[in-house]
Amino acid sequence: MKKQLIVGITSILVIGAGIYAFLHFSTRFHDKTVFIHQHTIEEEDFLTDKTAVFYASLSTEKLQKGKGFAIFINKKGVAQAMETSGMEFGVSKYNGQQLYMDDKKSVYLLGNKAQQFPIEREEIRNTLTGYLPSEKYFFSLYNTGFSKDSDYDTGIRYGNTSGFHSASLPFYVATAGTMKEQIIILAQDLVNSSFDLKSVTLKDKVETKQLASIPLPNAEELDPISAIIEDKENYYFVFSNFKGDKEEDILLVKIHKITLSVTVKTLAEYHSEEIVSTSLPFNFDNSTHLYNEELYYVNGLGEVYSYNTFNEVIQKKFKLKRPIGDFQPEFEQIDFRGQALYYLNNRKKDVYYLEKYDLVTGEMLEEQQVKNLDKILTSENENLTLYNLEMLNP
């Protein structure tokens, strides 16, 4: 499969001054305009002027001893970084009042007050992070690895200001999605590549329910490249069907919530090695979005496809503004809010932009240069990867 298998409790402590452990800066960082200090994080209005947050981490092989950065952008376009322990595919979640963040050993809540919750079970590979309004729980799923007692061990952390818990799911999560009251998971058998749809509810304990087996042709060749999203009638997610270095189909899977019937549509077909090698989305968890009966999918080329859930028309809507020529951006992430698509990129070397597009018209509505980001991303003399652009107060 094109996407390699990523291999990927409860001690609670609400901290005040102790949040310093989250900010263990390297002694060579002294620029207060770039790297955030303890007193800044503890301020109640810290998030008020922040428009976005995202995560940067060292490469996978260095995560065990490596570090990451939670990077905030304010309304003036100035970036500031907070150091954390490393987390591959690090993800944050904002519910309008609190910002949830995690790292290898802890969970953090920022907002009216800063809280840190040390977690006994360490994790370094995030699969999905979300917020369940019905239970008022933040949660994260992790690709932990194979276990002695089950086919696969998927870690889960969940909780709120009252405390966080950890547990384990005995299956491999191919992809998942956050619904109002539950997590919907597409689990995969790693021996025969078959898929099952499951629901997970978080209450006093983690409860898992088998919904259906999902028959998909050539299942061993399929890799999920989106989270699961929903409308009133269906669940949706996107697969890559990798046929070779020069051939790949992008498939949209639709599962009816009541009948659990499965429909597969072809969103796009690629027929060149150059396109196939660069087509994977910037972030699998943020590659799709539903707005006004239209499902949008953004690939790694910046091409925006749409699928009308009413009349089933598929079209290529527009393309994000990317450089023409030999230079290719190293850092790109997107996020959606209603009719808007936000695009963080460096389409010029060491120059970073946060752009806003209208999903319906394809027009770029706003463009803001992001200052200090070049300093942050080169501060470790290591190759950093960006994850999970999360818009806060755009």
C-alpha beads as a LAMMPS data file, in Angstrom:
LAMMPS data file: protein, C-alpha beads

394 atoms
392 bonds

1 atom types
1 bond types

-500.0 500.0 xlo xhi
-500.0 500.0 ylo yhi
-500.0 500.0 zlo zhi

Masses

1 110.0

Atoms # bond

1 1 1 0.000 0.000 0.000
2 1 1 1.172 3.478 -0.799
3 1 1 0.596 4.830 2.656
4 1 1 2.845 2.908 5.043
5 1 1 1.275 1.495 8.191
6 1 1 2.063 3.920 10.985
7 1 1 2.692 2.246 14.269
8 1 1 1.526 4.337 16.024
9 1 1 -4.170 5.810 32.543
10 1 1 -4.817 7.900 34.509
11 1 1 -2.929 10.349 36.606
12 1 1 -4.531 13.780 36.739
13 1 1 -2.935 17.012 37.828
14 1 1 -4.375 20.451 37.292
15 1 1 -1.504 22.875 37.309
16 1 1 -0.945 26.510 37.873
17 1 1 2.665 27.477 38.012
18 1 1 3.581 23.873 37.151
19 1 1 2.756 24.404 33.501
20 1 1 6.378 25.392 33.135
21 1 1 7.040 21.731 32.297
22 1 1 5.252 22.338 29.015
23 1 1 7.627 25.160 28.152
24 1 1 11.033 23.536 28.523
25 1 1 12.782 25.776 26.033
26 1 1 16.252 25.159 24.700
27 1 1 18.611 27.597 26.347
28 1 1 19.622 29.014 23.005
29 1 1 16.169 30.509 22.441
30 1 1 16.025 34.029 23.831
31 1 1 13.811 35.917 21.396
32 1 1 10.696 36.765 23.407
33 1 1 8.904 37.882 20.248
34 1 1 9.166 34.374 18.790
35 1 1 9.066 31.855 21.662
36 1 1 6.266 31.982 24.215
37 1 1 6.994 32.149 27.952
38 1 1 5.096 30.658 30.875
39 1 1 3.311 33.818 31.989
40 1 1 1.952 34.320 28.459
41 1 1 0.290 30.905 28.361
42 1 1 -1.309 31.416 31.764
43 1 1 -3.081 34.614 30.756
44 1 1 -6.853 34.218 30.445
45 1 1 -6.994 36.221 27.216
46 1 1 -4.089 34.405 25.573
47 1 1 -6.249 33.010 22.727
48 1 1 -8.213 36.237 22.143
49 1 1 -5.986 37.648 19.411
50 1 1 -4.928 34.292 17.935
51 1 1 -6.292 33.383 14.519
52 1 1 -4.656 29.987 14.050
53 1 1 -2.517 27.280 15.603
54 1 1 -0.649 24.380 14.046
55 1 1 1.981 21.853 15.006
56 1 1 5.532 21.222 13.778
57 1 1 7.529 18.130 14.674
58 1 1 10.862 16.496 13.978
59 1 1 10.987 13.510 11.649
60 1 1 9.444 10.208 12.725
61 1 1 12.691 8.404 13.501
62 1 1 13.700 11.158 15.941
63 1 1 10.401 11.422 17.822
64 1 1 11.369 9.262 20.799
65 1 1 13.925 11.847 21.871
66 1 1 12.724 14.692 19.683
67 1 1 10.588 17.737 20.180
68 1 1 7.780 19.630 18.541
69 1 1 6.330 23.118 18.490
70 1 1 2.797 24.412 18.884
71 1 1 2.824 27.516 16.698
72 1 1 0.305 30.337 17.077
73 1 1 -0.471 33.093 14.573
74 1 1 -2.087 36.302 15.836
75 1 1 -4.330 38.746 13.994
76 1 1 -1.298 40.800 12.914
77 1 1 0.243 37.777 11.227
78 1 1 2.979 37.246 13.822
79 1 1 3.895 33.646 14.711
80 1 1 5.031 32.510 18.147
81 1 1 6.068 29.005 19.184
82 1 1 5.740 26.893 22.292
83 1 1 7.978 23.851 22.606
84 1 1 6.479 20.417 23.354
85 1 1 7.705 16.848 23.312
86 1 1 7.413 15.334 19.842
87 1 1 4.142 14.076 18.353
88 1 1 3.811 12.775 14.809
89 1 1 0.633 14.141 13.200
90 1 1 0.204 16.410 16.220
91 1 1 -3.308 17.809 16.334
92 1 1 -5.142 20.466 18.334
93 1 1 -8.863 21.081 18.722
94 1 1 -10.686 24.311 19.563
95 1 1 -14.299 24.237 20.790
96 1 1 -14.762 28.013 20.810
97 1 1 -13.642 28.441 24.418
98 1 1 -10.838 25.999 25.071
99 1 1 -7.947 24.776 22.993
100 1 1 -6.969 21.130 23.450
101 1 1 -3.395 20.082 22.682
102 1 1 -1.382 16.965 23.396
103 1 1 2.157 15.672 23.313
104 1 1 3.921 12.428 24.120
105 1 1 3.305 12.524 27.866
106 1 1 0.583 15.097 28.540
107 1 1 -2.675 16.746 27.560
108 1 1 -3.144 20.530 27.758
109 1 1 -6.141 22.823 27.856
110 1 1 -5.661 26.519 27.135
111 1 1 -8.315 29.189 27.578
112 1 1 -9.743 30.756 30.715
113 1 1 -7.117 28.888 32.685
114 1 1 -4.168 26.738 31.695
115 1 1 -4.297 23.072 32.705
116 1 1 -1.904 20.200 32.186
117 1 1 -2.814 16.544 32.641
118 1 1 0.137 14.128 32.722
119 1 1 -0.710 10.778 31.104
120 1 1 0.976 7.572 32.201
121 1 1 0.791 5.942 28.770
122 1 1 3.053 7.658 26.239
123 1 1 1.970 8.184 22.620
124 1 1 3.809 9.662 19.643
125 1 1 1.523 9.116 16.616
126 1 1 -1.838 10.852 16.534
127 1 1 -4.606 9.458 14.313
128 1 1 -7.529 11.769 15.050
129 1 1 -8.399 14.483 17.560
130 1 1 -11.863 15.882 18.093
131 1 1 -14.507 17.217 20.456
132 1 1 -17.815 15.542 21.331
133 1 1 -20.342 18.249 22.298
134 1 1 -22.807 15.771 23.774
135 1 1 -20.325 14.583 26.392
136 1 1 -18.185 17.756 26.432
137 1 1 -15.140 15.562 25.903
138 1 1 -11.995 16.241 23.932
139 1 1 -10.321 13.081 22.635
140 1 1 -7.377 11.755 20.643
141 1 1 -6.806 8.417 18.930
142 1 1 -3.253 7.086 18.491
143 1 1 -1.643 4.422 16.335
144 1 1 0.224 2.787 19.200
145 1 1 1.355 -0.486 17.614
146 1 1 0.905 -4.218 17.772
147 1 1 0.135 -5.740 21.147
148 1 1 0.464 -9.236 22.609
149 1 1 -3.248 -9.494 23.301
150 1 1 -4.791 -8.133 20.104
151 1 1 -4.199 -7.594 16.423
152 1 1 -3.462 -3.936 16.982
153 1 1 -3.453 -1.466 19.835
154 1 1 -5.051 1.922 19.207
155 1 1 -4.645 4.229 22.168
156 1 1 -7.293 6.743 23.163
157 1 1 -7.220 9.723 25.542
158 1 1 -10.401 11.578 26.456
159 1 1 -11.671 14.042 29.027
160 1 1 -12.200 17.688 29.941
161 1 1 -11.349 20.137 32.705
162 1 1 -12.323 17.518 35.300
163 1 1 -9.617 15.134 34.135
164 1 1 -8.421 12.890 31.315
165 1 1 -8.511 9.128 30.918
166 1 1 -6.734 6.691 28.639
167 1 1 -7.816 3.369 27.198
168 1 1 -7.100 1.001 24.326
169 1 1 -9.038 -0.168 21.266
170 1 1 -8.069 -3.664 20.010
171 1 1 -8.006 -2.898 16.281
172 1 1 -6.218 -0.822 13.682
173 1 1 -7.954 2.439 12.767
174 1 1 -7.695 3.088 9.037
175 1 1 -9.594 6.365 9.394
176 1 1 -12.157 7.931 11.719
177 1 1 -14.421 10.918 12.150
178 1 1 -15.966 13.038 14.902
179 1 1 -19.761 13.138 15.095
180 1 1 -21.908 14.970 17.669
181 1 1 -22.293 12.065 20.062
182 1 1 -19.776 9.443 18.930
183 1 1 -16.646 8.621 16.996
184 1 1 -17.141 6.676 13.769
185 1 1 -14.213 4.412 12.927
186 1 1 -13.251 2.453 9.839
187 1 1 -11.214 -0.429 11.244
188 1 1 -9.019 -2.601 9.046
189 1 1 -7.951 -6.226 9.463
190 1 1 -4.223 -6.167 8.753
191 1 1 -4.171 -9.804 7.609
192 1 1 -6.888 -9.836 4.960
193 1 1 -7.271 -6.016 4.503
194 1 1 -11.038 -6.136 5.103
195 1 1 -12.816 -3.096 6.588
196 1 1 -15.396 -2.753 9.361
197 1 1 -17.411 0.288 10.388
198 1 1 -17.562 0.799 14.146
199 1 1 -18.877 3.413 16.557
200 1 1 -17.146 4.465 19.768
201 1 1 -18.892 6.316 22.582
202 1 1 -17.082 7.943 25.490
203 1 1 -18.840 7.999 28.824
204 1 1 -17.620 6.517 32.099
205 1 1 -15.863 3.963 29.930
206 1 1 -15.129 3.463 26.241
207 1 1 -17.868 1.515 24.455
208 1 1 -17.370 0.078 20.952
209 1 1 -20.104 -1.197 18.632
210 1 1 -19.755 -3.067 15.351
211 1 1 -21.955 -1.408 12.694
212 1 1 -21.180 -3.286 9.482
213 1 1 -18.566 -4.976 7.361
214 1 1 -17.683 -2.703 4.446
215 1 1 -17.109 -4.590 1.191
216 1 1 -14.686 -2.674 -1.019
217 1 1 -13.105 -3.966 -4.242
218 1 1 -9.309 -4.396 -4.183
219 1 1 -9.287 -3.593 -0.479
220 1 1 -5.593 -4.449 -0.144
221 1 1 -4.756 -1.617 -2.581
222 1 1 -6.823 1.055 -0.817
223 1 1 -5.519 3.698 1.569
224 1 1 -7.767 6.248 3.315
225 1 1 -6.683 9.842 2.657
226 1 1 -9.421 11.674 4.540
227 1 1 -11.261 11.591 7.831
228 1 1 -14.879 10.391 7.939
229 1 1 -17.425 13.196 7.642
230 1 1 -21.219 13.091 7.662
231 1 1 -24.448 14.727 6.589
232 1 1 -27.942 13.761 7.741
233 1 1 -28.059 10.571 5.665
234 1 1 -24.525 9.380 4.914
235 1 1 -20.933 8.977 6.020
236 1 1 -18.226 9.938 3.521
237 1 1 -14.487 9.339 3.204
238 1 1 -11.874 9.293 0.445
239 1 1 -9.558 6.462 -0.596
240 1 1 -6.484 6.321 -2.780
241 1 1 -6.421 3.299 -5.107
242 1 1 -2.729 3.122 -6.005
243 1 1 -2.299 1.089 -9.187
244 1 1 1.324 1.914 -9.951
245 1 1 3.863 4.724 -10.141
246 1 1 1.941 6.320 -13.006
247 1 1 -1.655 5.430 -12.148
248 1 1 -3.892 6.242 -9.197
249 1 1 -7.644 6.615 -8.699
250 1 1 -9.146 8.821 -5.982
251 1 1 -12.366 7.239 -4.723
252 1 1 -15.189 8.700 -2.664
253 1 1 -16.957 6.155 -0.447
254 1 1 -20.504 6.875 0.725
255 1 1 -22.183 4.744 3.428
256 1 1 -25.871 5.204 4.179
257 1 1 -26.431 5.555 7.931
258 1 1 -29.607 3.433 8.068
259 1 1 -29.168 0.764 5.392
260 1 1 -25.345 0.788 5.609
261 1 1 -25.266 0.362 1.837
262 1 1 -21.957 1.327 0.223
263 1 1 -21.499 3.460 -2.907
264 1 1 -18.119 4.216 -4.487
265 1 1 -17.563 7.172 -6.828
266 1 1 -14.403 8.158 -8.706
267 1 1 -13.382 11.705 -7.785
268 1 1 -10.230 11.869 -9.909
269 1 1 -7.876 9.755 -12.009
270 1 1 -4.137 10.410 -12.279
271 1 1 -1.995 9.056 -15.114
272 1 1 1.504 10.447 -14.621
273 1 1 4.313 9.684 -12.211
274 1 1 4.743 13.371 -11.376
275 1 1 1.110 13.766 -10.314
276 1 1 0.884 10.438 -8.477
277 1 1 4.029 11.188 -6.454
278 1 1 2.722 14.575 -5.247
279 1 1 -1.046 14.093 -5.092
280 1 1 -1.491 12.990 -1.468
281 1 1 -3.295 15.636 0.638
282 1 1 -1.390 18.039 2.873
283 1 1 -3.225 16.567 5.863
284 1 1 -5.436 13.474 5.664
285 1 1 -7.610 14.640 8.570
286 1 1 -8.311 17.986 6.880
287 1 1 -8.635 17.023 3.233
288 1 1 -12.461 17.017 3.018
289 1 1 -15.286 19.334 4.044
290 1 1 -19.066 19.488 3.643
291 1 1 -20.798 22.780 2.954
292 1 1 -24.275 23.428 1.526
293 1 1 -24.743 19.912 0.054
294 1 1 -21.282 20.030 -1.501
295 1 1 -18.378 17.816 -0.435
296 1 1 -14.950 19.353 -1.092
297 1 1 -11.679 17.447 -1.399
298 1 1 -8.235 19.097 -1.654
299 1 1 -5.242 17.100 -2.903
300 1 1 -1.519 17.729 -2.531
301 1 1 -1.408 19.668 -5.784
302 1 1 -3.782 22.268 -4.358
303 1 1 -6.606 21.106 -6.628
304 1 1 -10.080 21.459 -5.109
305 1 1 -12.652 18.875 -6.225
306 1 1 -16.338 18.905 -5.348
307 1 1 -19.081 16.300 -5.161
308 1 1 -22.679 17.473 -5.006
309 1 1 -24.471 15.184 -2.545
310 1 1 -27.855 16.007 -4.135
311 1 1 -27.255 15.528 -7.862
312 1 1 -23.933 13.606 -7.577
313 1 1 -22.100 15.912 -10.001
314 1 1 -18.289 15.786 -9.612
315 1 1 -16.075 18.617 -10.806
316 1 1 -12.688 20.231 -10.328
317 1 1 -13.656 23.593 -8.813
318 1 1 -10.400 25.560 -8.644
319 1 1 -6.729 25.423 -7.675
320 1 1 -4.916 27.075 -4.789
321 1 1 -2.283 29.659 -5.631
322 1 1 0.973 27.695 -5.765
323 1 1 4.310 28.564 -7.395
324 1 1 4.925 27.884 -11.077
325 1 1 8.357 26.467 -11.854
326 1 1 10.950 24.411 -10.027
327 1 1 10.307 25.690 -6.499
328 1 1 7.900 23.537 -4.527
329 1 1 6.511 24.599 -1.117
330 1 1 7.873 22.591 1.810
331 1 1 5.179 23.575 4.289
332 1 1 1.486 23.481 3.376
333 1 1 -1.641 22.977 5.495
334 1 1 -5.340 23.761 5.066
335 1 1 -8.428 24.158 7.229
336 1 1 -12.098 24.809 6.506
337 1 1 -14.641 27.061 8.184
338 1 1 -18.074 27.139 6.542
339 1 1 -17.678 28.572 3.030
340 1 1 -14.006 29.431 3.599
341 1 1 -10.846 27.449 2.936
342 1 1 -7.662 28.597 4.736
343 1 1 -4.287 27.756 3.215
344 1 1 -0.936 28.110 4.998
345 1 1 2.049 27.859 2.657
346 1 1 5.530 29.001 1.702
347 1 1 5.112 29.536 -2.037
348 1 1 8.252 31.656 -1.821
349 1 1 11.390 30.388 -0.089
350 1 1 11.300 31.290 3.625
351 1 1 8.239 33.518 3.056
352 1 1 4.964 32.252 4.524
353 1 1 1.369 33.181 3.791
354 1 1 -2.012 32.464 5.339
355 1 1 -4.644 32.751 2.623
356 1 1 -8.432 32.593 2.629
357 1 1 -10.434 31.259 -0.341
358 1 1 -14.139 31.186 -1.118
359 1 1 -15.048 27.527 -1.694
360 1 1 -17.950 28.364 -3.986
361 1 1 -16.220 30.858 -6.284
362 1 1 -12.591 29.789 -5.851
363 1 1 -11.606 33.417 -5.279
364 1 1 -8.774 34.287 -2.903
365 1 1 -10.384 36.660 -0.412
366 1 1 -7.468 37.443 1.897
367 1 1 -3.701 37.036 1.973
368 1 1 -1.558 37.645 5.044
369 1 1 2.197 37.218 5.298
370 1 1 3.177 35.307 8.446
371 1 1 6.198 36.751 10.248
372 1 1 8.718 34.769 12.359
373 1 1 7.719 31.394 10.911
374 1 1 11.001 31.091 9.038
375 1 1 12.883 31.539 12.339
376 1 1 10.822 28.883 14.100
377 1 1 11.018 26.252 11.382
378 1 1 14.791 26.558 11.048
379 1 1 15.539 26.912 14.761
380 1 1 16.459 23.266 15.303
381 1 1 18.630 22.772 12.210
382 1 1 16.420 19.761 11.556
383 1 1 13.725 18.905 9.060
384 1 1 10.383 19.813 10.607
385 1 1 7.002 18.701 9.287
386 1 1 3.827 20.766 9.651
387 1 1 0.560 19.234 10.859
388 1 1 -3.014 20.328 11.436
389 1 1 -3.764 23.958 10.755
390 1 1 -6.572 24.851 13.183
391 1 1 -8.327 28.190 12.743
392 1 1 -9.256 29.771 16.084
393 1 1 -10.723 33.250 15.717
394 1 1 -10.379 34.032 11.987

Bonds

1 1 1 2
2 1 2 3
3 1 3 4
4 1 4 5
5 1 5 6
6 1 6 7
7 1 7 8
8 1 9 10
9 1 10 11
10 1 11 12
11 1 12 13
12 1 13 14
13 1 14 15
14 1 15 16
15 1 16 17
16 1 17 18
17 1 18 19
18 1 19 20
19 1 20 21
20 1 21 22
21 1 22 23
22 1 23 24
23 1 24 25
24 1 25 26
25 1 26 27
26 1 27 28
27 1 28 29
28 1 29 30
29 1 30 31
30 1 31 32
31 1 32 33
32 1 33 34
33 1 34 35
34 1 35 36
35 1 36 37
36 1 37 38
37 1 38 39
38 1 39 40
39 1 40 41
40 1 41 42
41 1 42 43
42 1 43 44
43 1 44 45
44 1 45 46
45 1 46 47
46 1 47 48
47 1 48 49
48 1 49 50
49 1 50 51
50 1 51 52
51 1 52 53
52 1 53 54
53 1 54 55
54 1 55 56
55 1 56 57
56 1 57 58
57 1 58 59
58 1 59 60
59 1 60 61
60 1 61 62
61 1 62 63
62 1 63 64
63 1 64 65
64 1 65 66
65 1 66 67
66 1 67 68
67 1 68 69
68 1 69 70
69 1 70 71
70 1 71 72
71 1 72 73
72 1 73 74
73 1 74 75
74 1 75 76
75 1 76 77
76 1 77 78
77 1 78 79
78 1 79 80
79 1 80 81
80 1 81 82
81 1 82 83
82 1 83 84
83 1 84 85
84 1 85 86
85 1 86 87
86 1 87 88
87 1 88 89
88 1 89 90
89 1 90 91
90 1 91 92
91 1 92 93
92 1 93 94
93 1 94 95
94 1 95 96
95 1 96 97
96 1 97 98
97 1 98 99
98 1 99 100
99 1 100 101
100 1 101 102
101 1 102 103
102 1 103 104
103 1 104 105
104 1 105 106
105 1 106 107
106 1 107 108
107 1 108 109
108 1 109 110
109 1 110 111
110 1 111 112
111 1 112 113
112 1 113 114
113 1 114 115
114 1 115 116
115 1 116 117
116 1 117 118
117 1 118 119
118 1 119 120
119 1 120 121
120 1 121 122
121 1 122 123
122 1 123 124
123 1 124 125
124 1 125 126
125 1 126 127
126 1 127 128
127 1 128 129
128 1 129 130
129 1 130 131
130 1 131 132
131 1 132 133
132 1 133 134
133 1 134 135
134 1 135 136
135 1 136 137
136 1 137 138
137 1 138 139
138 1 139 140
139 1 140 141
140 1 141 142
141 1 142 143
142 1 143 144
143 1 144 145
144 1 145 146
145 1 146 147
146 1 147 148
147 1 148 149
148 1 149 150
149 1 150 151
150 1 151 152
151 1 152 153
152 1 153 154
153 1 154 155
154 1 155 156
155 1 156 157
156 1 157 158
157 1 158 159
158 1 159 160
159 1 160 161
160 1 161 162
161 1 162 163
162 1 163 164
163 1 164 165
164 1 165 166
165 1 166 167
166 1 167 168
167 1 168 169
168 1 169 170
169 1 170 171
170 1 171 172
171 1 172 173
172 1 173 174
173 1 174 175
174 1 175 176
175 1 176 177
176 1 177 178
177 1 178 179
178 1 179 180
179 1 180 181
180 1 181 182
181 1 182 183
182 1 183 184
183 1 184 185
184 1 185 186
185 1 186 187
186 1 187 188
187 1 188 189
188 1 189 190
189 1 190 191
190 1 191 192
191 1 192 193
192 1 193 194
193 1 194 195
194 1 195 196
195 1 196 197
196 1 197 198
197 1 198 199
198 1 199 200
199 1 200 201
200 1 201 202
201 1 202 203
202 1 203 204
203 1 204 205
204 1 205 206
205 1 206 207
206 1 207 208
207 1 208 209
208 1 209 210
209 1 210 211
210 1 211 212
211 1 212 213
212 1 213 214
213 1 214 215
214 1 215 216
215 1 216 217
216 1 217 218
217 1 218 219
218 1 219 220
219 1 220 221
220 1 221 222
221 1 222 223
222 1 223 224
223 1 224 225
224 1 225 226
225 1 226 227
226 1 227 228
227 1 228 229
228 1 229 230
229 1 230 231
230 1 231 232
231 1 232 233
232 1 233 234
233 1 234 235
234 1 235 236
235 1 236 237
236 1 237 238
237 1 238 239
238 1 239 240
239 1 240 241
240 1 241 242
241 1 242 243
242 1 243 244
243 1 244 245
244 1 245 246
245 1 246 247
246 1 247 248
247 1 248 249
248 1 249 250
249 1 250 251
250 1 251 252
251 1 252 253
252 1 253 254
253 1 254 255
254 1 255 256
255 1 256 257
256 1 257 258
257 1 258 259
258 1 259 260
259 1 260 261
260 1 261 262
261 1 262 263
262 1 263 264
263 1 264 265
264 1 265 266
265 1 266 267
266 1 267 268
267 1 268 269
268 1 269 270
269 1 270 271
270 1 271 272
271 1 272 273
272 1 273 274
273 1 274 275
274 1 275 276
275 1 276 277
276 1 277 278
277 1 278 279
278 1 279 280
279 1 280 281
280 1 281 282
281 1 282 283
282 1 283 284
283 1 284 285
284 1 285 286
285 1 286 287
286 1 287 288
287 1 288 289
288 1 289 290
289 1 290 291
290 1 291 292
291 1 292 293
292 1 293 294
293 1 294 295
294 1 295 296
295 1 296 297
296 1 297 298
297 1 298 299
298 1 299 300
299 1 300 301
300 1 301 302
301 1 302 303
302 1 303 304
303 1 304 305
304 1 305 306
305 1 306 307
306 1 307 308
307 1 308 309
308 1 309 310
309 1 310 311
310 1 311 312
311 1 312 313
312 1 313 314
313 1 314 315
314 1 315 316
315 1 316 317
316 1 317 318
317 1 318 319
318 1 319 320
319 1 320 321
320 1 321 322
321 1 322 323
322 1 323 324
323 1 324 325
324 1 325 326
325 1 326 327
326 1 327 328
327 1 328 329
328 1 329 330
329 1 330 331
330 1 331 332
331 1 332 333
332 1 333 334
333 1 334 335
334 1 335 336
335 1 336 337
336 1 337 338
337 1 338 339
338 1 339 340
339 1 340 341
340 1 341 342
341 1 342 343
342 1 343 344
343 1 344 345
344 1 345 346
345 1 346 347
346 1 347 348
347 1 348 349
348 1 349 350
349 1 350 351
350 1 351 352
351 1 352 353
352 1 353 354
353 1 354 355
354 1 355 356
355 1 356 357
356 1 357 358
357 1 358 359
358 1 359 360
359 1 360 361
360 1 361 362
361 1 362 363
362 1 363 364
363 1 364 365
364 1 365 366
365 1 366 367
366 1 367 368
367 1 368 369
368 1 369 370
369 1 370 371
370 1 371 372
371 1 372 373
372 1 373 374
373 1 374 375
374 1 375 376
375 1 376 377
376 1 377 378
377 1 378 379
378 1 379 380
379 1 380 381
380 1 381 382
381 1 382 383
382 1 383 384
383 1 384 385
384 1 385 386
385 1 386 387
386 1 387 388
387 1 388 389
388 1 389 390
389 1 390 391
390 1 391 392
391 1 392 393
392 1 393 394
